[in-house]
Amino acid sequence: MVPCSAPRVSPRLRAAIERVHGDDVRIAEVCRRVGVEADSLGLPRPSYETIRRLVHEMTAGRGEPGTLEVVAGVAIRARPPAALVDHLAGIAVPRR
């Protein structure tokens, strides 16, 4: 039997990926757990590559902002100019 693969990931499975993924959970384990949930919901299992891509997209929004985001924040006066200096000096600038 050939397993079917999902062309799109259901919002319920995206929520499961967010719920299951943590700093100490490897992507392979996320894939296994989401696959079990997909089976229980009667949905096609997303591929490992799809889950890996979604996990990376979800975690990209965490952590420190990029230089462009800091510059834009200073330009629209959402951040003080010192935030750019701190960012360039390697001092952590919080995400807004």
PDB file of N, CA, C and O in Angstrom:
ATOM      1  N   MET A   1       0.845  -1.178   0.000  1.00  0.00           N
ATOM      2  CA  MET A   1       0.000   0.000   0.000  1.00  0.00           C
ATOM      3  C   MET A   1       0.891   1.243   0.000  1.00  0.00           C
ATOM      4  O   MET A   1       1.852   1.326   0.765  1.00  0.00           O
ATOM      5  N   VAL A   2       0.569   2.191  -0.851  1.00  0.00           N
ATOM      6  CA  VAL A   2       1.326   3.429  -0.954  1.00  0.00           C
ATOM      7  C   VAL A   2       0.658   4.478  -0.062  1.00  0.00           C
ATOM      8  O   VAL A   2      -0.538   4.736  -0.202  1.00  0.00           O
ATOM      9  N   PRO A   3       1.422   5.085   0.855  1.00  0.00           N
ATOM     10  CA  PRO A   3       0.810   6.116   1.696  1.00  0.00           C
ATOM     11  C   PRO A   3       0.492   7.358   0.880  1.00  0.00           C
ATOM     12  O   PRO A   3       1.246   7.739  -0.016  1.00  0.00           O
ATOM     13  N   CYS A   4      -0.624   7.978   1.197  1.00  0.00           N
ATOM     14  CA  CYS A   4      -0.964   9.202   0.488  1.00  0.00           C
ATOM     15  C   CYS A   4      -0.280  10.373   1.188  1.00  0.00           C
ATOM     16  O   CYS A   4      -0.023  10.329   2.391  1.00  0.00           O
ATOM     17  N   SER A   5       0.006  11.403   0.430  1.00  0.00           N
ATOM     18  CA  SER A   5       0.637  12.581   1.020  1.00  0.00           C
ATOM     19  C   SER A   5      -0.257  13.793   0.774  1.00  0.00           C
ATOM     20  O   SER A   5      -1.007  13.842  -0.200  1.00  0.00           O
ATOM     21  N   ALA A   6      -0.164  14.744   1.654  1.00  0.00           N
ATOM     22  CA  ALA A   6      -1.055  15.893   1.610  1.00  0.00           C
ATOM     23  C   ALA A   6      -0.510  16.992   0.714  1.00  0.00           C
ATOM     24  O   ALA A   6       0.642  17.395   0.869  1.00  0.00           O
ATOM     25  N   PRO A   7      -1.322  17.488  -0.229  1.00  0.00           N
ATOM     26  CA  PRO A   7      -0.878  18.622  -1.017  1.00  0.00           C
ATOM     27  C   PRO A   7      -0.881  19.904  -0.190  1.00  0.00           C
ATOM     28  O   PRO A   7      -0.065  20.796  -0.421  1.00  0.00           O
ATOM     29  N   ARG A   8      -1.792  19.997   0.768  1.00  0.00           N
ATOM     30  CA  ARG A   8      -1.862  21.123   1.688  1.00  0.00           C
ATOM     31  C   ARG A   8      -2.011  20.564   3.090  1.00  0.00           C
ATOM     32  O   ARG A   8      -2.572  19.486   3.287  1.00  0.00           O
ATOM     33  N   VAL A   9      -1.512  21.294   4.045  1.00  0.00           N
ATOM     34  CA  VAL A   9      -1.594  20.831   5.425  1.00  0.00           C
ATOM     35  C   VAL A   9      -2.810  21.476   6.076  1.00  0.00           C
ATOM     36  O   VAL A   9      -2.976  22.696   6.053  1.00  0.00           O
ATOM     37  N   SER A  10      -3.638  20.646   6.647  1.00  0.00           N
ATOM     38  CA  SER A  10      -4.852  21.107   7.314  1.00  0.00           C
ATOM     39  C   SER A  10      -4.503  22.066   8.456  1.00  0.00           C
ATOM     40  O   SER A  10      -3.477  21.900   9.114  1.00  0.00           O
ATOM     41  N   PRO A  11      -5.354  23.070   8.691  1.00  0.00           N
ATOM     42  CA  PRO A  11      -5.122  23.959   9.835  1.00  0.00           C
ATOM     43  C   PRO A  11      -5.061  23.195  11.162  1.00  0.00           C
ATOM     44  O   PRO A  11      -4.358  23.611  12.084  1.00  0.00           O
ATOM     45  N   ARG A  12      -5.795  22.077  11.262  1.00  0.00           N
ATOM     46  CA  ARG A  12      -5.730  21.268  12.490  1.00  0.00           C
ATOM     47  C   ARG A  12      -4.352  20.645  12.660  1.00  0.00           C
ATOM     48  O   ARG A  12      -3.850  20.537  13.779  1.00  0.00           O
ATOM     49  N   LEU A  13      -3.736  20.231  11.545  1.00  0.00           N
ATOM     50  CA  LEU A  13      -2.396  19.654  11.644  1.00  0.00           C
ATOM     51  C   LEU A  13      -1.339  20.733  11.875  1.00  0.00           C
ATOM     52  O   LEU A  13      -0.339  20.487  12.550  1.00  0.00           O
ATOM     53  N   ARG A  14      -1.554  21.924  11.322  1.00  0.00           N
ATOM     54  CA  ARG A  14      -0.634  23.031  11.604  1.00  0.00           C
ATOM     55  C   ARG A  14      -0.660  23.358  13.097  1.00  0.00           C
ATOM     56  O   ARG A  14       0.379  23.606  13.709  1.00  0.00           O
ATOM     57  N   ALA A  15      -1.862  23.354  13.669  1.00  0.00           N
ATOM     58  CA  ALA A  15      -1.988  23.598  15.114  1.00  0.00           C
ATOM     59  C   ALA A  15      -1.290  22.497  15.900  1.00  0.00           C
ATOM     60  O   ALA A  15      -0.667  22.765  16.927  1.00  0.00           O
ATOM     61  N   ALA A  16      -1.391  21.250  15.417  1.00  0.00           N
ATOM     62  CA  ALA A  16      -0.729  20.131  16.089  1.00  0.00           C
ATOM     63  C   ALA A  16       0.792  20.300  16.023  1.00  0.00           C
ATOM     64  O   ALA A  16       1.491  20.009  16.993  1.00  0.00           O
ATOM     65  N   ILE A  17       1.299  20.764  14.895  1.00  0.00           N
ATOM     66  CA  ILE A  17       2.739  20.977  14.762  1.00  0.00           C
ATOM     67  C   ILE A  17       3.199  22.029  15.770  1.00  0.00           C
ATOM     68  O   ILE A  17       4.212  21.844  16.444  1.00  0.00           O
ATOM     69  N   GLU A  18       2.459  23.125  15.871  1.00  0.00           N
ATOM     70  CA  GLU A  18       2.820  24.168  16.836  1.00  0.00           C
ATOM     71  C   GLU A  18       2.764  23.651  18.263  1.00  0.00           C
ATOM     72  O   GLU A  18       3.615  23.989  19.086  1.00  0.00           O
ATOM     73  N   ARG A  19       1.762  22.831  18.558  1.00  0.00           N
ATOM     74  CA  ARG A  19       1.590  22.297  19.909  1.00  0.00           C
ATOM     75  C   ARG A  19       2.693  21.302  20.266  1.00  0.00           C
ATOM     76  O   ARG A  19       3.209  21.311  21.383  1.00  0.00           O
ATOM     77  N   VAL A  20       3.047  20.452  19.318  1.00  0.00           N
ATOM     78  CA  VAL A  20       4.018  19.388  19.573  1.00  0.00           C
ATOM     79  C   VAL A  20       5.446  19.905  19.567  1.00  0.00           C
ATOM     80  O   VAL A  20       6.280  19.456  20.353  1.00  0.00           O
ATOM     81  N   HIS A  21       5.726  20.857  18.670  1.00  0.00           N
ATOM     82  CA  HIS A  21       7.104  21.320  18.530  1.00  0.00           C
ATOM     83  C   HIS A  21       7.527  22.146  19.738  1.00  0.00           C
ATOM     84  O   HIS A  21       6.817  23.049  20.181  1.00  0.00           O
ATOM     85  N   GLY A  22       8.678  21.817  20.243  1.00  0.00           N
ATOM     86  CA  GLY A  22       9.284  22.561  21.344  1.00  0.00           C
ATOM     87  C   GLY A  22      10.778  22.578  21.130  1.00  0.00           C
ATOM     88  O   GLY A  22      11.280  21.964  20.189  1.00  0.00           O
ATOM     89  N   ASP A  23      11.487  23.266  21.984  1.00  0.00           N
ATOM     90  CA  ASP A  23      12.934  23.350  21.835  1.00  0.00           C
ATOM     91  C   ASP A  23      13.617  22.003  21.992  1.00  0.00           C
ATOM     92  O   ASP A  23      14.677  21.773  21.409  1.00  0.00           O
ATOM     93  N   ASP A  24      13.022  21.110  22.770  1.00  0.00           N
ATOM     94  CA  ASP A  24      13.662  19.826  23.025  1.00  0.00           C
ATOM     95  C   ASP A  24      13.078  18.686  22.194  1.00  0.00           C
ATOM     96  O   ASP A  24      13.460  17.532  22.386  1.00  0.00           O
ATOM     97  N   VAL A  25      12.159  18.987  21.273  1.00  0.00           N
ATOM     98  CA  VAL A  25      11.538  17.950  20.445  1.00  0.00           C
ATOM     99  C   VAL A  25      12.125  18.040  19.039  1.00  0.00           C
ATOM    100  O   VAL A  25      12.044  19.084  18.391  1.00  0.00           O
ATOM    101  N   ARG A  26      12.706  16.959  18.580  1.00  0.00           N
ATOM    102  CA  ARG A  26      13.307  16.926  17.247  1.00  0.00           C
ATOM    103  C   ARG A  26      12.217  16.869  16.185  1.00  0.00           C
ATOM    104  O   ARG A  26      11.098  16.434  16.455  1.00  0.00           O
ATOM    105  N   ILE A  27      12.550  17.309  14.985  1.00  0.00           N
ATOM    106  CA  ILE A  27      11.576  17.359  13.902  1.00  0.00           C
ATOM    107  C   ILE A  27      11.068  15.963  13.560  1.00  0.00           C
ATOM    108  O   ILE A  27       9.895  15.804  13.224  1.00  0.00           O
ATOM    109  N   ALA A  28      11.919  14.959  13.639  1.00  0.00           N
ATOM    110  CA  ALA A  28      11.476  13.593  13.354  1.00  0.00           C
ATOM    111  C   ALA A  28      10.381  13.156  14.326  1.00  0.00           C
ATOM    112  O   ALA A  28       9.430  12.480  13.935  1.00  0.00           O
ATOM    113  N   GLU A  29      10.519  13.546  15.591  1.00  0.00           N
ATOM    114  CA  GLU A  29       9.490  13.206  16.581  1.00  0.00           C
ATOM    115  C   GLU A  29       8.213  13.994  16.317  1.00  0.00           C
ATOM    116  O   GLU A  29       7.112  13.466  16.476  1.00  0.00           O
ATOM    117  N   VAL A  30       8.355  15.249  15.917  1.00  0.00           N
ATOM    118  CA  VAL A  30       7.174  16.043  15.547  1.00  0.00           C
ATOM    119  C   VAL A  30       6.457  15.350  14.396  1.00  0.00           C
ATOM    120  O   VAL A  30       5.231  15.243  14.397  1.00  0.00           O
ATOM    121  N   CYS A  31       7.222  14.882  13.417  1.00  0.00           N
ATOM    122  CA  CYS A  31       6.648  14.192  12.255  1.00  0.00           C
ATOM    123  C   CYS A  31       5.878  12.949  12.678  1.00  0.00           C
ATOM    124  O   CYS A  31       4.774  12.705  12.191  1.00  0.00           O
ATOM    125  N   ARG A  32       6.454  12.162  13.583  1.00  0.00           N
ATOM    126  CA  ARG A  32       5.765  10.955  14.060  1.00  0.00           C
ATOM    127  C   ARG A  32       4.470  11.302  14.780  1.00  0.00           C
ATOM    128  O   ARG A  32       3.428  10.704  14.511  1.00  0.00           O
ATOM    129  N   ARG A  33       4.533  12.260  15.690  1.00  0.00           N
ATOM    130  CA  ARG A  33       3.344  12.615  16.477  1.00  0.00           C
ATOM    131  C   ARG A  33       2.250  13.225  15.612  1.00  0.00           C
ATOM    132  O   ARG A  33       1.070  12.921  15.791  1.00  0.00           O
ATOM    133  N   VAL A  34       2.637  14.084  14.677  1.00  0.00           N
ATOM    134  CA  VAL A  34       1.644  14.698  13.789  1.00  0.00           C
ATOM    135  C   VAL A  34       1.062  13.638  12.860  1.00  0.00           C
ATOM    136  O   VAL A  34      -0.122  13.690  12.524  1.00  0.00           O
ATOM    137  N   GLY A  35       1.875  12.687  12.448  1.00  0.00           N
ATOM    138  CA  GLY A  35       1.367  11.592  11.614  1.00  0.00           C
ATOM    139  C   GLY A  35       0.305  10.777  12.333  1.00  0.00           C
ATOM    140  O   GLY A  35      -0.705  10.405  11.736  1.00  0.00           O
ATOM    141  N   VAL A  36       0.528  10.501  13.604  1.00  0.00           N
ATOM    142  CA  VAL A  36      -0.463   9.763  14.401  1.00  0.00           C
ATOM    143  C   VAL A  36      -1.748  10.581  14.507  1.00  0.00           C
ATOM    144  O   VAL A  36      -2.848  10.042  14.387  1.00  0.00           O
ATOM    145  N   GLU A  37      -1.599  11.881  14.732  1.00  0.00           N
ATOM    146  CA  GLU A  37      -2.788  12.737  14.829  1.00  0.00           C
ATOM    147  C   GLU A  37      -3.521  12.806  13.494  1.00  0.00           C
ATOM    148  O   GLU A  37      -4.751  12.791  13.462  1.00  0.00           O
ATOM    149  N   ALA A  38      -2.776  12.881  12.393  1.00  0.00           N
ATOM    150  CA  ALA A  38      -3.401  12.903  11.071  1.00  0.00           C
ATOM    151  C   ALA A  38      -4.198  11.624  10.842  1.00  0.00           C
ATOM    152  O   ALA A  38      -5.317  11.665  10.332  1.00  0.00           O
ATOM    153  N   ASP A  39      -3.615  10.488  11.222  1.00  0.00           N
ATOM    154  CA  ASP A  39      -4.332   9.216  11.082  1.00  0.00           C
ATOM    155  C   ASP A  39      -5.616   9.213  11.898  1.00  0.00           C
ATOM    156  O   ASP A  39      -6.656   8.758  11.421  1.00  0.00           O
ATOM    157  N   SER A  40      -5.548   9.718  13.128  1.00  0.00           N
ATOM    158  CA  SER A  40      -6.738   9.704  13.980  1.00  0.00           C
ATOM    159  C   SER A  40      -7.817  10.656  13.470  1.00  0.00           C
ATOM    160  O   SER A  40      -9.002  10.444  13.726  1.00  0.00           O
ATOM    161  N   LEU A  41      -7.412  11.708  12.745  1.00  0.00           N
ATOM    162  CA  LEU A  41      -8.386  12.646  12.185  1.00  0.00           C
ATOM    163  C   LEU A  41      -8.848  12.231  10.793  1.00  0.00           C
ATOM    164  O   LEU A  41      -9.751  12.849  10.229  1.00  0.00           O
ATOM    165  N   GLY A  42      -8.236  11.193  10.238  1.00  0.00           N
ATOM    166  CA  GLY A  42      -8.586  10.748   8.897  1.00  0.00           C
ATOM    167  C   GLY A  42      -8.028  11.646   7.803  1.00  0.00           C
ATOM    168  O   GLY A  42      -8.569  11.710   6.699  1.00  0.00           O
ATOM    169  N   LEU A  43      -6.946  12.333   8.120  1.00  0.00           N
ATOM    170  CA  LEU A  43      -6.303  13.228   7.156  1.00  0.00           C
ATOM    171  C   LEU A  43      -5.025  12.602   6.625  1.00  0.00           C
ATOM    172  O   LEU A  43      -4.416  11.777   7.307  1.00  0.00           O
ATOM    173  N   PRO A  44      -4.606  12.978   5.417  1.00  0.00           N
ATOM    174  CA  PRO A  44      -3.333  12.458   4.904  1.00  0.00           C
ATOM    175  C   PRO A  44      -2.163  12.975   5.745  1.00  0.00           C
ATOM    176  O   PRO A  44      -2.173  14.115   6.210  1.00  0.00           O
ATOM    177  N   ARG A  45      -1.161  12.120   5.928  1.00  0.00           N
ATOM    178  CA  ARG A  45       0.028  12.520   6.691  1.00  0.00           C
ATOM    179  C   ARG A  45       0.868  13.471   5.846  1.00  0.00           C
ATOM    180  O   ARG A  45       1.144  13.190   4.680  1.00  0.00           O
ATOM    181  N   PRO A  46       1.277  14.603   6.434  1.00  0.00           N
ATOM    182  CA  PRO A  46       2.220  15.457   5.704  1.00  0.00           C
ATOM    183  C   PRO A  46       3.589  14.785   5.666  1.00  0.00           C
ATOM    184  O   PRO A  46       3.935  14.013   6.560  1.00  0.00           O
ATOM    185  N   SER A  47       4.347  15.077   4.645  1.00  0.00           N
ATOM    186  CA  SER A  47       5.679  14.483   4.519  1.00  0.00           C
ATOM    187  C   SER A  47       6.622  15.079   5.561  1.00  0.00           C
ATOM    188  O   SER A  47       6.353  16.129   6.144  1.00  0.00           O
ATOM    189  N   TYR A  48       7.722  14.388   5.773  1.00  0.00           N
ATOM    190  CA  TYR A  48       8.744  14.885   6.698  1.00  0.00           C
ATOM    191  C   TYR A  48       9.226  16.254   6.241  1.00  0.00           C
ATOM    192  O   TYR A  48       9.378  17.164   7.055  1.00  0.00           O
ATOM    193  N   GLU A  49       9.467  16.403   4.947  1.00  0.00           N
ATOM    194  CA  GLU A  49       9.972  17.667   4.405  1.00  0.00           C
ATOM    195  C   GLU A  49       8.982  18.801   4.637  1.00  0.00           C
ATOM    196  O   GLU A  49       9.389  19.918   4.957  1.00  0.00           O
ATOM    197  N   THR A  50       7.700  18.535   4.481  1.00  0.00           N
ATOM    198  CA  THR A  50       6.675  19.554   4.720  1.00  0.00           C
ATOM    199  C   THR A  50       6.677  19.973   6.183  1.00  0.00           C
ATOM    200  O   THR A  50       6.617  21.163   6.489  1.00  0.00           O
ATOM    201  N   ILE A  51       6.745  19.008   7.081  1.00  0.00           N
ATOM    202  CA  ILE A  51       6.763  19.321   8.510  1.00  0.00           C
ATOM    203  C   ILE A  51       8.033  20.073   8.871  1.00  0.00           C
ATOM    204  O   ILE A  51       7.984  21.019   9.657  1.00  0.00           O
ATOM    205  N   ARG A  52       9.157  19.676   8.318  1.00  0.00           N
ATOM    206  CA  ARG A  52      10.419  20.362   8.589  1.00  0.00           C
ATOM    207  C   ARG A  52      10.335  21.825   8.155  1.00  0.00           C
ATOM    208  O   ARG A  52      10.761  22.721   8.884  1.00  0.00           O
ATOM    209  N   ARG A  53       9.781  22.062   6.957  1.00  0.00           N
ATOM    210  CA  ARG A  53       9.641  23.426   6.447  1.00  0.00           C
ATOM    211  C   ARG A  53       8.717  24.252   7.346  1.00  0.00           C
ATOM    212  O   ARG A  53       9.019  25.405   7.652  1.00  0.00           O
ATOM    213  N   LEU A  54       7.595  23.666   7.768  1.00  0.00           N
ATOM    214  CA  LEU A  54       6.655  24.387   8.628  1.00  0.00           C
ATOM    215  C   LEU A  54       7.256  24.689   9.996  1.00  0.00           C
ATOM    216  O   LEU A  54       7.044  25.772  10.542  1.00  0.00           O
ATOM    217  N   VAL A  55       8.003  23.740  10.551  1.00  0.00           N
ATOM    218  CA  VAL A  55       8.648  23.982  11.850  1.00  0.00           C
ATOM    219  C   VAL A  55       9.632  25.135  11.734  1.00  0.00           C
ATOM    220  O   VAL A  55       9.684  25.997  12.612  1.00  0.00           O
ATOM    221  N   HIS A  56      10.416  25.160  10.655  1.00  0.00           N
ATOM    222  CA  HIS A  56      11.382  26.246  10.473  1.00  0.00           C
ATOM    223  C   HIS A  56      10.675  27.588  10.275  1.00  0.00           C
ATOM    224  O   HIS A  56      11.144  28.613  10.769  1.00  0.00           O
ATOM    225  N   GLU A  57       9.548  27.586   9.556  1.00  0.00           N
ATOM    226  CA  GLU A  57       8.777  28.820   9.382  1.00  0.00           C
ATOM    227  C   GLU A  57       8.234  29.305  10.719  1.00  0.00           C
ATOM    228  O   GLU A  57       8.238  30.503  11.003  1.00  0.00           O
ATOM    229  N   MET A  58       7.768  28.370  11.536  1.00  0.00           N
ATOM    230  CA  MET A  58       7.190  28.737  12.830  1.00  0.00           C
ATOM    231  C   MET A  58       8.247  29.274  13.793  1.00  0.00           C
ATOM    232  O   MET A  58       7.978  30.187  14.574  1.00  0.00           O
ATOM    233  N   THR A  59       9.437  28.706  13.732  1.00  0.00           N
ATOM    234  CA  THR A  59      10.476  29.145  14.657  1.00  0.00           C
ATOM    235  C   THR A  59      11.222  30.370  14.149  1.00  0.00           C
ATOM    236  O   THR A  59      11.930  31.017  14.920  1.00  0.00           O
ATOM    237  N   ALA A  60      11.081  30.705  12.868  1.00  0.00           N
ATOM    238  CA  ALA A  60      11.767  31.876  12.326  1.00  0.00           C
ATOM    239  C   ALA A  60      11.228  33.161  12.936  1.00  0.00           C
ATOM    240  O   ALA A  60      11.948  34.156  13.010  1.00  0.00           O
ATOM    241  N   GLY A  61       9.994  33.155  13.367  1.00  0.00           N
ATOM    242  CA  GLY A  61       9.407  34.347  13.953  1.00  0.00           C
ATOM    243  C   GLY A  61       9.812  34.573  15.392  1.00  0.00           C
ATOM    244  O   GLY A  61       9.507  35.623  15.959  1.00  0.00           O
ATOM    245  N   ARG A  62      10.495  33.610  15.997  1.00  0.00           N
ATOM    246  CA  ARG A  62      10.922  33.747  17.384  1.00  0.00           C
ATOM    247  C   ARG A  62      12.321  34.334  17.440  1.00  0.00           C
ATOM    248  O   ARG A  62      13.020  34.407  16.429  1.00  0.00           O
ATOM    249  N   GLY A  63      12.709  34.743  18.606  1.00  0.00           N
ATOM    250  CA  GLY A  63      14.074  35.222  18.784  1.00  0.00           C
ATOM    251  C   GLY A  63      14.229  36.680  18.456  1.00  0.00           C
ATOM    252  O   GLY A  63      13.286  37.462  18.573  1.00  0.00           O
ATOM    253  N   GLU A  64      15.426  37.043  18.045  1.00  0.00           N
ATOM    254  CA  GLU A  64      15.748  38.437  17.801  1.00  0.00           C
ATOM    255  C   GLU A  64      15.322  38.861  16.396  1.00  0.00           C
ATOM    256  O   GLU A  64      15.311  38.046  15.473  1.00  0.00           O
ATOM    257  N   PRO A  65      14.971  40.134  16.240  1.00  0.00           N
ATOM    258  CA  PRO A  65      14.614  40.631  14.908  1.00  0.00           C
ATOM    259  C   PRO A  65      15.859  40.789  14.048  1.00  0.00           C
ATOM    260  O   PRO A  65      16.971  40.893  14.564  1.00  0.00           O
ATOM    261  N   GLY A  66      15.665  40.806  12.743  1.00  0.00           N
ATOM    262  CA  GLY A  66      16.763  41.031  11.824  1.00  0.00           C
ATOM    263  C   GLY A  66      17.081  42.516  11.708  1.00  0.00           C
ATOM    264  O   GLY A  66      16.340  43.364  12.207  1.00  0.00           O
ATOM    265  N   THR A  67      18.182  42.816  11.049  1.00  0.00           N
ATOM    266  CA  THR A  67      18.619  44.199  10.904  1.00  0.00           C
ATOM    267  C   THR A  67      17.573  45.039  10.181  1.00  0.00           C
ATOM    268  O   THR A  67      17.305  46.171  10.583  1.00  0.00           O
ATOM    269  N   LEU A  68      16.984  44.502   9.126  1.00  0.00           N
ATOM    270  CA  LEU A  68      15.977  45.241   8.376  1.00  0.00           C
ATOM    271  C   LEU A  68      14.781  45.596   9.255  1.00  0.00           C
ATOM    272  O   LEU A  68      14.248  46.702   9.167  1.00  0.00           O
ATOM    273  N   GLU A  69      14.366  44.664  10.095  1.00  0.00           N
ATOM    274  CA  GLU A  69      13.242  44.916  10.988  1.00  0.00           C
ATOM    275  C   GLU A  69      13.577  46.022  11.995  1.00  0.00           C
ATOM    276  O   GLU A  69      12.732  46.866  12.293  1.00  0.00           O
ATOM    277  N   VAL A  70      14.795  46.018  12.511  1.00  0.00           N
ATOM    278  CA  VAL A  70      15.207  47.055  13.459  1.00  0.00           C
ATOM    279  C   VAL A  70      15.284  48.412  12.754  1.00  0.00           C
ATOM    280  O   VAL A  70      14.823  49.415  13.299  1.00  0.00           O
ATOM    281  N   VAL A  71      15.859  48.453  11.555  1.00  0.00           N
ATOM    282  CA  VAL A  71      15.968  49.705  10.801  1.00  0.00           C
ATOM    283  C   VAL A  71      14.571  50.250  10.494  1.00  0.00           C
ATOM    284  O   VAL A  71      14.321  51.446  10.642  1.00  0.00           O
ATOM    285  N   ALA A  72      13.674  49.379  10.073  1.00  0.00           N
ATOM    286  CA  ALA A  72      12.308  49.822   9.782  1.00  0.00           C
ATOM    287  C   ALA A  72      11.635  50.364  11.042  1.00  0.00           C
ATOM    288  O   ALA A  72      10.925  51.368  10.981  1.00  0.00           O
ATOM    289  N   GLY A  73      11.849  49.717  12.165  1.00  0.00           N
ATOM    290  CA  GLY A  73      11.277  50.182  13.424  1.00  0.00           C
ATOM    291  C   GLY A  73      11.784  51.560  13.810  1.00  0.00           C
ATOM    292  O   GLY A  73      11.025  52.390  14.310  1.00  0.00           O
ATOM    293  N   VAL A  74      13.069  51.804  13.577  1.00  0.00           N
ATOM    294  CA  VAL A  74      13.644  53.120  13.867  1.00  0.00           C
ATOM    295  C   VAL A  74      13.079  54.149  12.882  1.00  0.00           C
ATOM    296  O   VAL A  74      12.766  55.274  13.271  1.00  0.00           O
ATOM    297  N   ALA A  75      12.948  53.763  11.609  1.00  0.00           N
ATOM    298  CA  ALA A  75      12.454  54.682  10.580  1.00  0.00           C
ATOM    299  C   ALA A  75      11.028  55.143  10.852  1.00  0.00           C
ATOM    300  O   ALA A  75      10.690  56.300  10.600  1.00  0.00           O
ATOM    301  N   ILE A  76      10.195  54.248  11.363  1.00  0.00           N
ATOM    302  CA  ILE A  76       8.795  54.638  11.629  1.00  0.00           C
ATOM    303  C   ILE A  76       8.602  55.061  13.080  1.00  0.00           C
ATOM    304  O   ILE A  76       7.477  55.241  13.547  1.00  0.00           O
ATOM    305  N   ARG A  77       9.715  55.214  13.778  1.00  0.00           N
ATOM    306  CA  ARG A  77       9.735  55.678  15.166  1.00  0.00           C
ATOM    307  C   ARG A  77       9.030  54.730  16.140  1.00  0.00           C
ATOM    308  O   ARG A  77       8.484  55.152  17.159  1.00  0.00           O
ATOM    309  N   ALA A  78       9.057  53.451  15.800  1.00  0.00           N
ATOM    310  CA  ALA A  78       8.524  52.437  16.712  1.00  0.00           C
ATOM    311  C   ALA A  78       9.610  51.970  17.674  1.00  0.00           C
ATOM    312  O   ALA A  78       9.319  51.377  18.713  1.00  0.00           O
ATOM    313  N   ARG A  79      10.872  52.242  17.317  1.00  0.00           N
ATOM    314  CA  ARG A  79      12.022  51.904  18.143  1.00  0.00           C
ATOM    315  C   ARG A  79      12.910  53.134  18.268  1.00  0.00           C
ATOM    316  O   ARG A  79      12.947  53.971  17.366  1.00  0.00           O
ATOM    317  N   PRO A  80      13.611  53.245  19.362  1.00  0.00           N
ATOM    318  CA  PRO A  80      14.555  54.368  19.489  1.00  0.00           C
ATOM    319  C   PRO A  80      15.794  54.103  18.622  1.00  0.00           C
ATOM    320  O   PRO A  80      16.115  52.946  18.352  1.00  0.00           O
ATOM    321  N   PRO A  81      16.490  55.156  18.184  1.00  0.00           N
ATOM    322  CA  PRO A  81      17.711  54.969  17.383  1.00  0.00           C
ATOM    323  C   PRO A  81      18.758  54.102  18.092  1.00  0.00           C
ATOM    324  O   PRO A  81      19.545  53.422  17.434  1.00  0.00           O
ATOM    325  N   ALA A  82      18.769  54.122  19.408  1.00  0.00           N
ATOM    326  CA  ALA A  82      19.726  53.298  20.156  1.00  0.00           C
ATOM    327  C   ALA A  82      19.502  51.806  19.907  1.00  0.00           C
ATOM    328  O   ALA A  82      20.421  51.004  20.077  1.00  0.00           O
ATOM    329  N   ALA A  83      18.298  51.434  19.510  1.00  0.00           N
ATOM    330  CA  ALA A  83      18.022  50.015  19.235  1.00  0.00           C
ATOM    331  C   ALA A  83      18.868  49.524  18.066  1.00  0.00           C
ATOM    332  O   ALA A  83      19.343  48.389  18.079  1.00  0.00           O
ATOM    333  N   LEU A  84      19.058  50.371  17.055  1.00  0.00           N
ATOM    334  CA  LEU A  84      19.883  49.984  15.912  1.00  0.00           C
ATOM    335  C   LEU A  84      21.342  49.853  16.328  1.00  0.00           C
ATOM    336  O   LEU A  84      22.029  48.916  15.921  1.00  0.00           O
ATOM    337  N   VAL A  85      21.805  50.786  17.130  1.00  0.00           N
ATOM    338  CA  VAL A  85      23.187  50.733  17.623  1.00  0.00           C
ATOM    339  C   VAL A  85      23.390  49.458  18.445  1.00  0.00           C
ATOM    340  O   VAL A  85      24.391  48.761  18.281  1.00  0.00           O
ATOM    341  N   ASP A  86      22.438  49.158  19.324  1.00  0.00           N
ATOM    342  CA  ASP A  86      22.530  47.931  20.130  1.00  0.00           C
ATOM    343  C   ASP A  86      22.544  46.695  19.246  1.00  0.00           C
ATOM    344  O   ASP A  86      23.346  45.784  19.453  1.00  0.00           O
ATOM    345  N   HIS A  87      21.654  46.665  18.259  1.00  0.00           N
ATOM    346  CA  HIS A  87      21.570  45.508  17.362  1.00  0.00           C
ATOM    347  C   HIS A  87      22.888  45.294  16.623  1.00  0.00           C
ATOM    348  O   HIS A  87      23.388  44.172  16.542  1.00  0.00           O
ATOM    349  N   LEU A  88      23.442  46.373  16.089  1.00  0.00           N
ATOM    350  CA  LEU A  88      24.705  46.257  15.345  1.00  0.00           C
ATOM    351  C   LEU A  88      25.876  45.892  16.251  1.00  0.00           C
ATOM    352  O   LEU A  88      26.860  45.309  15.797  1.00  0.00           O
ATOM    353  N   ALA A  89      25.767  46.235  17.529  1.00  0.00           N
ATOM    354  CA  ALA A  89      26.827  45.901  18.482  1.00  0.00           C
ATOM    355  C   ALA A  89      26.676  44.473  19.015  1.00  0.00           C
ATOM    356  O   ALA A  89      27.524  43.991  19.765  1.00  0.00           O
ATOM    357  N   GLY A  90      25.598  43.809  18.623  1.00  0.00           N
ATOM    358  CA  GLY A  90      25.398  42.429  19.066  1.00  0.00           C
ATOM    359  C   GLY A  90      24.634  42.310  20.367  1.00  0.00           C
ATOM    360  O   GLY A  90      24.562  41.228  20.951  1.00  0.00           O
ATOM    361  N   ILE A  91      24.066  43.405  20.823  1.00  0.00           N
ATOM    362  CA  ILE A  91      23.253  43.382  22.034  1.00  0.00           C
ATOM    363  C   ILE A  91      21.832  42.999  21.631  1.00  0.00           C
ATOM    364  O   ILE A  91      21.287  43.552  20.676  1.00  0.00           O
ATOM    365  N   ALA A  92      21.241  42.074  22.340  1.00  0.00           N
ATOM    366  CA  ALA A  92      19.911  41.581  22.003  1.00  0.00           C
ATOM    367  C   ALA A  92      18.882  42.701  22.022  1.00  0.00           C
ATOM    368  O   ALA A  92      18.794  43.469  22.980  1.00  0.00           O
ATOM    369  N   VAL A  93      18.111  42.778  20.955  1.00  0.00           N
ATOM    370  CA  VAL A  93      17.013  43.738  20.849  1.00  0.00           C
ATOM    371  C   VAL A  93      15.724  42.923  20.847  1.00  0.00           C
ATOM    372  O   VAL A  93      15.592  42.006  20.036  1.00  0.00           O
ATOM    373  N   PRO A  94      14.773  43.223  21.724  1.00  0.00           N
ATOM    374  CA  PRO A  94      13.553  42.414  21.754  1.00  0.00           C
ATOM    375  C   PRO A  94      12.705  42.584  20.500  1.00  0.00           C
ATOM    376  O   PRO A  94      12.720  43.637  19.862  1.00  0.00           O
ATOM    377  N   ARG A  95      11.979  41.549  20.164  1.00  0.00           N
ATOM    378  CA  ARG A  95      11.058  41.591  19.038  1.00  0.00           C
ATOM    379  C   ARG A  95       9.812  42.352  19.449  1.00  0.00           C
ATOM    380  O   ARG A  95       9.379  42.260  20.597  1.00  0.00           O
ATOM    381  N   ARG A  96       9.243  43.088  18.541  1.00  0.00           N
ATOM    382  CA  ARG A  96       8.007  43.854  18.828  1.00  0.00           C
ATOM    383  C   ARG A  96       6.827  43.205  18.201  1.00  0.00           C
ATOM    384  O   ARG A  96       5.708  43.702  18.331  1.00  0.00           O
TER     385      ARG A  96
END
